[in-house]
């Protein structure tokens, strides 16, 4: 968001270690290389562009509007009178969003100087009714000058300032969608302030609540959230570099690059009095300051052996320092209508700082033979203060640990300008790269704690320092081929890759006797393998009109081969469904509760006996076990309930170009397969607001669950007490597996 897209000349994505290993311990997930535009010599050009786009929310949960208030502030009540007004509590929150992007560019130069100046302004009025907008102002200067015939200097300086108004989401009593989708269909959320008291009103707020400015509303009115609960962000960022090139002799080029990146991100949040998450009111102010300096020195030697070979050798050194500073202050208990933290009755704050220094030495050699065979090899030697060796007993300093990251590549090009085949290429590459441990993973520290009997004190954090931690390493093999036909009217690329990650950095649990909760350690290894295919066609190529079609297709598979110290390690997720690392499973599988099923060696209670269901009944693995009451039975053992990794992904792109000045593009992204946990649907089943719960309202609906067991074939009634609200069919008391969707 901090880079003006009109400034970009090209984007190159180095997708894996085979391509990005020269970047060492920070490149396991690939590298994105962005080249910005520059001016042309002996010319002057001015360009102004503007664009207007429209955003609309098209996918929303379907809600039922036939049944009203029931027990526990839910919609499991009686059927509403046909004349009762009902409301669309999903669609009423959204409106059409508008996005206006403007850019002014002035570029040009002389025979020794070039310049590129750009100004950009973006305003995005969001799709949420209320405070939902983003504004960005950007400026850039790129310039170059030939000081001597063999000495040149290039510089780039960019500045961006932006402001965003954001809205609370997620599992939060003051989350906009949480309150909206659970609201009774007959309750009108507008106005969100009571006309008599002027206070916050919500469907769970009764008469006494409406007169108390410090009472929780249970769930916030969604329009109160979008208009009164504030989450503002102000970001200022400046970044750039200076590059000096010196060519003392034709076969030697020396280059020095000094870059910097500074950003300040100031965020402020306000929950006024009567906000359900903070009934007494709360203000939180955080500032994130990042500074990064990067230095690279390179020497490149080139040599040509007639028409047979072109040789190149690059040696270099890189230094990088990244500093992060976080300041956080909060105030709880606000004076009415207060919007400043000094009007809070309780104020606290904290500060966090980190500095990471990385140094690397690298080299790369390449050879082009007979304009057909291309060979390359590279090596990087990295060290960082986030991983280190033993502490020197005399100096007390930690000895640096360094790691090698090698890469090799080869390609053969054939068929150049041979009739219908413009070019053909087969290629191979192998590379290694890494992921650095986060700051303070290898050293201890202290955090402030509450006073004990009036004595100030500090305590250790939850994470045990690991002096032996090393970078996570990924090795990749890649083979593939590329071809272009009929004057590049058709091009095809195919890539097959295999990746092996070792020493993966995970937060592993520790014994409570250590005084810590977890330790960051090299605790796992896993594999990835897959295919990537690209196809591009240009059906129409004329001087004033062209049409380009592009297709990208990819498939990835993964497997966790080893996990130390735990059955699973939590990556992301929420109560009931988590994405985890588990040995013998694909990376990131969903872990949660399911119904009792056959094929798992489970035992259940039947009457006064405990039986092995697989030995007692004949059923296919995965079939539901049906209890004596005719309902499925909850399995208390957490296990794999889904795989979020897609079967394959693809994108389709169509671009029309008119006279080189107008482009019309369409992009369609496709994901096939991949399980997702729909926690929202589970909650709406519990509250009886989801459209699919409609048959279960009133007297309910009769059904017989498909499965095997003592209650198989028995007809049961699904209603609010047996299934939706109090039974296993809702998201609060039932297994999360039933709300996993493909």
Buried (B, 14 or more C-beta within 10 A) or exposed (E): EBBBEBBEEEEEEBBBBBBBBBBBBBBBEBBEEEEBBBBBBEEEEEEEEEEEEEBEBEEBBEBBBBBBBBEEBBBBBEEBEEEEEBBEBBEBBBBEBBBEBBBBBBBBBBEBBBBBBBBBBBBBBBBBBBBBBBBBBBBBBBBBBBEEEBBBBBBBBBBBBBBBBBBBEEEBBBBBBBBBBBBBBBBBBEEBBBEEEEBBBBBBBEEEBBEBBEBBBBBBBBBBBBBBBBBBBBBBBBBBBBBBBBBEEEEEBBBBBBBBBBBBBBBBBBBBBBBBBBBBBBBBBBBBBBBBBBBBBBBBBBEEEEEEBBBBBBBBBBBBBBBBBBBBBBBBBBEEEBEEBEBBEEBEEEEEEEEBBBBBBBBBBBBBBEEEBBBBBBBBBBBBBBBBBEEEEEEEEBEEBBBEBBBBBBBBBEBEEEEEBBBBBBBBBBBBBBBBBBBBBBBEEEEEEEEEEEEEEEEBBEBBBBBEBBBBBBBBBBBBBBBBBEEEBBBBBBBBBBBBBBBBBBBBBBEEEEEBBBBBBBBBBBBBBBBBBBBBBBEEEEEEEBBBBBBBBBBBEBBBEEBBEBEBBBBEBEEBBBBBBBBEBBBBBBBBBBBBBBEBEBBBEBEEEEBEBBEBBEBEEEBBBBBBEBBBBBBEEBBBBBBBBBEBBBBBBEBBBEEEEEEEEEEEEEEEEBBEBBBBBBBBBBBBBBEEBBEBBBEBBEBEBEBBBBBBEBEBBBBBEBBBBBBBBBBEBBBBBBBBEE
